[in-house]
Amino acid sequence: MIASLSLLVALGAQDPASELGDLAPLHARLHTLLADPRPGVRVEAARALAAENAVDVTAWREACRTLPPRGDGTAGRRVEEVELFADGDVETTPVALYVPRSYQAETAAPLLMVLHWTGGRGEQAVRSWESVAEELGMLLVAPSETGPNDGYGFTQRERDITLSALHWAKLQFHVDPDRVFATGVSRGGHLAWEMALRHPDLWAGVAPMIGGPYWDVRDGRANLRYLENVLTIPLVDLQGAQDQAGLVWNVRYAFEMLEELGAEQAEYHEFPELGHSFDLSVVDWKTFFSDHLRPSRPDKIVRAFARPREARSFWVEVLEATKEVEEEFEPMISASLNKKLDEDGRRRWLIDETAERTGRVEAIFSGPDRIELKTSLIQEVRIYLEPDMFTEKGPLVVKFAGRRKKPKVEPSSEVLLVDFARRLDRSFLPVAQVDVKR
């Protein structure tokens, strides 16, 4: 069943709960849908639920927005064994939690994802943050590595487990999706950088420590190519200057480029006398976690990518790139140029080579029915639309590759439920999507 556009737009201006009746049955269906850790299974279940046509998109949207938590909100520190998605499989993973005494299921709380160091455990990692969490009413969530735990492996499995732990936490607790942060030390610092660069639309702020981004193209590790993705994310990095030389170079280069690109909230603290360590006290963490909110729907988005499954940011997703986009490739540098360049120069050369194989989209929402796409190496883009992003008065106009396109907009429960199944984002609830090709 499809709701009228005028009714959908009205949802943004009033509380329709009294008109929609009891949402409890819809909440129950959503809890069942979201409980499976496998994203693909959730998506298929969402499509089946939408196909029933028993409830219109207006009611489903309100049910998603008001979905209550299903977990135990008891205050204190504990570890739960949780089934999490891991690169096509499901792993039982210990997840350390800290729930502040002020937490109430009726009030949305900030959340800090804490990523542990090599050989560490989630329950160790959360302890550094418990006093700040208690003061701010902030939830702490820290999955433990169940594999070799001998350093960050730059694997899809590690990234999936982090995302899956976040999904699980948002289902268990009343999490404010616009106040979700990530931090990590050493192995966890590398992973925090990864999550920011590859999934920039999830975080209100990121604080990696003695871990950094990477430029090596082996095994898809070259995430420095995605640096534009974090221009709008508040970023704080703590790094000892005497640490491993390649790591220090990477972090310094990242902040050099962030400054050149105009990042306004990138803060780097380097400690000249320290090696693989840092001083946590140099940052006012209460202010960092209190002052920053993720914009749930920014008017401008920049998204760089090379891996299709990581091509989404807020209301834009790249569906198809040109053949020039490559995540992994064999760098071919001439012998004469290689001889001329020092180690610093070779790194910069490889970063430039990688950039030429990286897709990019800049999306600008200038008002209802008006969107502009500026792209490089992109063939097709999907746009997700909330009710107030389009109107009944005229067609949606998307400027893409110098042409004005007018795709048809059709609100549907399937778009809403599939997106909610994937992202569990109560702040951004699209009801329609359009695909635009060059």
Secondary structure as the mmCIF struct_conf table of DSSP 4:
data_model
#
loop_
_struct_conf.conf_type_id
_struct_conf.id
_struct_conf.beg_label_comp_id
_struct_conf.beg_label_asym_id
_struct_conf.beg_label_seq_id
_struct_conf.end_label_comp_id
_struct_conf.end_label_asym_id
_struct_conf.end_label_seq_id
HELX_RH_AL_P HELX_RH_AL_P1 LEU A 5 LEU A 11
TURN_TY1_P TURN_TY1_P1 GLY A 12 ALA A 13
BEND BEND1 GLN A 14 GLN A 14
HELX_RH_AL_P HELX_RH_AL_P2 ALA A 17 LEU A 20
HELX_RH_AL_P HELX_RH_AL_P3 ALA A 24 LEU A 34
TURN_TY1_P TURN_TY1_P2 ALA A 35 ALA A 35
BEND BEND2 PRO A 37 PRO A 37
HELX_RH_AL_P HELX_RH_AL_P4 PRO A 39 ALA A 51
TURN_TY1_P TURN_TY1_P3 GLU A 52 GLU A 52
BEND BEND3 ALA A 54 VAL A 55
HELX_RH_AL_P HELX_RH_AL_P5 VAL A 57 ARG A 65
TURN_TY1_P TURN_TY1_P4 THR A 66 THR A 66
HELX_LH_PP_P HELX_LH_PP_P1 LEU A 67 PRO A 69
BEND BEND4 GLY A 71 GLY A 71
STRN STRN1 GLY A 76 ALA A 86
TURN_TY1_P TURN_TY1_P5 ASP A 87 GLY A 88
STRN STRN2 ASP A 89 VAL A 99
TURN_TY1_P TURN_TY1_P6 ARG A 101 SER A 102
TURN_TY1_P TURN_TY1_P7 ALA A 105 GLU A 106
BEND BEND5 THR A 107 THR A 107
STRN STRN3 ALA A 109 LEU A 115
HELX_LH_PP_P HELX_LH_PP_P2 HIS A 116 TRP A 117
TURN_TY1_P TURN_TY1_P8 THR A 118 GLY A 119
HELX_RH_AL_P HELX_RH_AL_P6 GLY A 122 ALA A 125
HELX_RH_3T_P HELX_RH_3T_P1 VAL A 126 TRP A 129
HELX_RH_AL_P HELX_RH_AL_P7 GLU A 130 LEU A 136
TURN_TY1_P TURN_TY1_P9 GLY A 137 GLY A 137
STRN STRN4 LEU A 139 PRO A 143
HELX_LH_PP_P HELX_LH_PP_P3 SER A 144 GLU A 145
BEND BEND6 GLY A 147 GLY A 147
BEND BEND7 ASP A 150 GLY A 151
HELX_RH_AL_P HELX_RH_AL_P8 GLN A 156 GLN A 172
BEND BEND8 PHE A 173 PHE A 173
STRN STRN5 VAL A 175 VAL A 185
TURN_TY1_P TURN_TY1_P10 SER A 186 SER A 186
HELX_RH_AL_P HELX_RH_AL_P9 ARG A 187 ARG A 198
HELX_RH_3T_P HELX_RH_3T_P2 PRO A 200 LEU A 202
BEND BEND9 ALA A 204 ALA A 204
STRN STRN6 GLY A 205 MET A 209
BEND BEND10 ILE A 210 ILE A 210
HELX_RH_3T_P HELX_RH_3T_P3 ARG A 218 GLY A 220
HELX_RH_3T_P HELX_RH_3T_P4 ASN A 223 VAL A 230
TURN_TY1_P TURN_TY1_P11 LEU A 231 THR A 232
BEND BEND11 ILE A 233 ILE A 233
STRN STRN7 LEU A 235 GLY A 240
TURN_TY1_P TURN_TY1_P12 ALA A 241 GLN A 242
BEND BEND12 ASP A 243 ASP A 243
HELX_RH_AL_P HELX_RH_AL_P10 ALA A 245 LEU A 261
TURN_TY1_P TURN_TY1_P13 GLY A 262 GLY A 262
BEND BEND13 GLU A 264 GLN A 265
STRN STRN8 ALA A 266 PHE A 271
TURN_TY1_P TURN_TY1_P14 PRO A 272 GLU A 273
BEND BEND14 GLY A 275 HIS A 276
HELX_RH_3T_P HELX_RH_3T_P5 LEU A 280 VAL A 282
BEND BEND15 VAL A 283 VAL A 283
HELX_RH_AL_P HELX_RH_AL_P11 TRP A 285 ASP A 291
BEND BEND16 SER A 296 ARG A 297
BEND BEND17 ASP A 299 ASP A 299
STRN STRN9 LYS A 300 PHE A 305
BEND BEND18 ALA A 306 ARG A 307
HELX_RH_3T_P HELX_RH_3T_P6 PRO A 308 GLU A 310
STRN STRN10 ARG A 312 SER A 313
TURN_TY1_P TURN_TY1_P15 PHE A 314 TRP A 315
STRN STRN11 VAL A 316 ALA A 321
TURN_TY1_P TURN_TY1_P16 LYS A 323 GLU A 324
BEND BEND19 GLU A 327 GLU A 328
HELX_RH_AL_P HELX_RH_AL_P12 ALA A 335 LYS A 340
HELX_RH_AL_P HELX_RH_AL_P13 GLU A 343 ALA A 355
TURN_TY1_P TURN_TY1_P17 GLU A 356 ARG A 357
STRN STRN12 GLY A 359 GLY A 367
TURN_TY1_P TURN_TY1_P18 PRO A 368 ASP A 369
STRN STRN13 ARG A 370 SER A 376
BEND BEND20 LEU A 377 LEU A 377
STRN STRN14 ILE A 378 LEU A 385
HELX_RH_3T_P HELX_RH_3T_P7 PRO A 387 MET A 389
BEND BEND21 GLU A 392 GLY A 394
STRN STRN15 VAL A 397 PHE A 400
TURN_TY1_P TURN_TY1_P19 ALA A 401 GLY A 402
STRN STRN16 ARG A 403 LYS A 405
HELX_RH_AL_P HELX_RH_AL_P14 SER A 413 ARG A 423
BEND BEND22 ARG A 426 SER A 427
STRN STRN17 ALA A 432 LYS A 437
#
